[in-house]
Amino acid sequence: MSDITWGLWELLLKGVWITVQLTVYSAALAAVAAFGIGLARTHRRWIVRFLSGAYFEIFRGTSALILMFWMFFVLPMGFGWQLAPMWAAVLTLGLTYGAYGSEVVRGAIAAVPPGQHEAGVALSFSPAQTLRKIVLPQAWPGMVPPFNNLLIELLKGTALVSILGVGDIAFGASLVRNATAQSAPVYTIILVMYFVLAFALTRGMRAVERHAKAGIGQAPAGRSRLRPATGPTVTGATAPAEGEAR
């Protein structure tokens, strides 16, 4: 630990910032892909369902590591321009985890009772209005916990970008380990760094979940309590008196 100078610490801290950026950008792209593909998989037209289902199956069945290599080395051959390593990583992680997120969106929408869709018809809502005003507000609280898990997996998946030379936490740790010849302290430090980032994301997503449930009148998990009845009680002294009065 004492061999790690301030310059080496700075490498790790810069790696934390790069990892945060990768997570935020990839999560934003994944959210767009998840909702876009998830909604498309519930569409009435079969061709829309087929194309969105093909996207889901392709990205679910493809290794993120191989796809990252493909984005960086193969894609430029077809288009004639080179993606920056960071954006190749963002594109790979965003599209991959967006595919998993689309199944969360599709499942949450399917879990909304059919009567809610019928309520939209009764109110003369268009399908888009029914989705926006009735279905999604009820489906959203059920999406948040799986999204939390996917976000944590995405954070851990950012460690793959070091193979492209992106200076994330894992890349910085590799440089520090080579400079100090100490593996155990360095990897213990980045283990703690990843845990702290994951814990912060979890707390943030739990706050989002509480807000989402409050929006539809649901009590947050673990917060509901049984309350005693507030009505009048009949004591042992008054019960016989009432019986005698009858």
ABEGO torsion letter per residue (X at the ends): XAABBAAAAAAAAAAAAAAAAAAAAAAAAAAAAAAAAAAAAABABAAAAAAAAAAAAAAAABBAAAAAAAAAAAAAAAAGBBBBAAAAAAAAAAAAAAAAAAAAAAAAAAABBAAAAAAAAAAGBBAAAAAAAAAAAAAAAAAAAAAAAAAAAAAAAAAAAAAAGBBBAAAAAAAAAAAAGBAAAAAAAAAAAAAAAAAAAAAAAAAAAAAAAAAAGBBBBGABBBBBBABBBBBAAAAAAAAAAX
